[in-house]
Amino acid sequence: MKIKIATFGAILFITLCGTAGVSLADQGGNLSDNSETDDNFWGIKSTDFIKSRTYIGVGGISSVIDSSNDFNGTQSVSFAPVSYTNSNGVTGVTDSEVDLVPSINRNFGFNIMAGHREGPWAAELTYWRSDHTATFTGVTPTFTTSATLQSFDFNLKRYFLTQLPTQPFITVGMCFPWLWVSNGSNLVDANNNVAGINDETISGFGFDLGVGMEIYLDDHFSLVGGACQRWTEYAQINGAEKVENASLTEDGNSSDVSSLEGNGLNFYVDTTIGFNE
């Protein structure tokens, strides 16, 4: 795998250890000190500005897939012809499929979220969507088309300075992004002529690590801003035909079977409405 999962695991371990240490420090280093905490398991303090909160939110985002990785606009993935027999007993061979891996520009979009907070911890589910211009420079002339980047993200948050209305936080979690590209999938016949053009969807799985700040206007409303780095591998392309992960090859090279690396640094500004318990 192109993503160094072990590296991310180390980062996640260090992050969680750090947050646990700060959590203990916030509690005076004594989990049995009930004078400072209402709920020792979550680390809720009697002085916390927010003790428990279920919330929804919406906001604006700035998202991208970095062009420094596989999504640089010069690559394609290809799938070899497949023999078939239809229901009438007629046999044949499908055309080759060539799917473009474009670069996309950074652009704005929106997100919606739902989450729940207990003391300094929160769990949050977010949907991201943004429209982009996709560019493929591997052909002459350069090919441009429209694309849409979407993702479901599940993150855990750890807040700091929880006694104040302005609270920094860190996030760790996972993401399930997919990039839809208009006219990005081509069927090529035996004479190397384009026999059909289709849309494609490139999907994958990755990890999130982010930082941010939340400002509580009161118990119910807040403003949130932050940055989130995604490390993602795209291992499935659904173009003219949905092809299994093991068949994905880069640049027509049958010996290069892998997934596509598509990392990105994303930014967001949100507002939330909370329901205190």
C-alpha positions, 0 to 999 in steps of 0.5 A, spaced: 500 500 500 502 506 498 499 509 504 504 508 510 499 505 515 504 504 520 506 511 520 499 513 521 498 508 526 504 511 530 501 518 529 494 516 532 498 512 538 502 518 539 496 523 539 491 519 543 497 518 548 498 526 548 490 527 549 490 522 555 496 525 558 492 532 557 486 529 560 489 527 566 493 534 567 486 537 566 483 533 572 489 534 576 492 528 575 487 524 579 481 520 576 479 519 583 478 527 585 470 527 584 471 535 586 473 536 579 469 531 575 462 529 575 463 523 571 470 520 571 469 516 565 469 522 560 473 527 564 467 531 565 468 537 570 464 541 574 467 548 571 466 545 564 462 550 559 459 544 555 458 538 559 454 534 554 451 536 547 448 533 541 448 537 535 447 538 528 451 543 523 452 546 516 458 550 513 463 551 508 469 547 506 475 548 501 477 541 499 482 538 494 486 532 492 493 533 492 496 533 485 503 531 488 500 524 488 497 519 483 492 525 481 496 529 477 493 529 471 498 524 467 496 517 469 490 512 467 488 505 469 486 500 464 482 494 464 484 488 459 478 485 455 474 480 458 471 474 454 463 473 455 457 469 453 450 472 453 444 469 455 443 467 448 449 463 448 453 468 443 460 469 445 464 475 445 470 479 448 469 486 451 472 492 449 478 495 453 477 500 458 481 506 460 479 510 465 483 517 466 486 519 473 485 527 473 488 532 477 482 537 480 483 544 482 482 546 490 474 549 490 469 551 495 463 546 497 459 545 503 458 540 509 453 537 514 454 534 520 451 530 526 455 529 533 455 528 540 459 531 546 461 528 553 465 532 557 472 534 552 470 528 547 466 528 541 464 523 536 462 526 529 459 524 522 460 529 517 458 529 509 463 533 504 461 535 497 465 540 492 465 541 485 471 541 481 474 542 474 478 535 472 484 536 468 488 530 464 494 532 461 496 525 459 493 527 452 493 532 446 490 537 447 489 537 454 482 534 456 478 538 462 471 536 464 467 537 471 468 533 477 465 532 484 468 530 490 464 527 496 466 524 502 463 521 509 468 522 515 467 519 522 472 523 527 473 523 534 474 530 537 478 532 543 477 539 546 482 543 550 481 549 555 474 546 556 472 551 562 472 557 556 467 558 551 473 558 546 476 551 545 481 548 541 481 541 539 484 535 535 480 530 531 482 523 528 478 518 524 477 515 518 474 517 511 470 514 505 471 519 499 469 518 492 470 522 486 465 523 480 468 525 473 464 526 467 466 522 461 472 520 464 472 512 462 473 510 455 472 504 452 477 502 446 476 497 441 481 492 438 483 498 433 485 502 439 479 507 437 474 510 442 468 505 442 464 509 448 465 514 453 462 514 460 462 517 467 467 514 472 467 514 480 473 513 483 472 511 491 477 509 496 478 509 504 483 513 508 484 517 515 483 524 518 488 528 522 486 535 524 486 541 528 481 546 529 477 551 534 470 552 536 467 558 539 461 557 543 456 563 543 452 560 548 450 553 550 446 552 544 450 555 538 457 555 536 462 557 530 467 552 528 473 552 524 479 547 522 483 544 518 483 536 516 489 532 513 486 526 509 491 520 507 487 516 502 487 510 497 483 510 492 482 502 490 475 502 486 474 505 479 466 504 477 467 506 469 464 503 464 464 496 468 465 495 475 472 492 476 475 488 482 480 492 486 486 486 484 485 488 476 486 496 477 493 497 473 496 504 472 498 506 465 496 500 462 502 496 465 499 489 468 505 488 473 503 495 476 497 493 480 496 497 486 491 503 489 491 510 487 494 515 493 490 521 493 491 525 499 489 532 501 489 538 506 482 541 507 479 547 511 472 548 513 468 553 517 461 551 520 456 553 525 452 548 529 446 548 533 446 544 540 441 540 544 444 540 551 442 534 556 
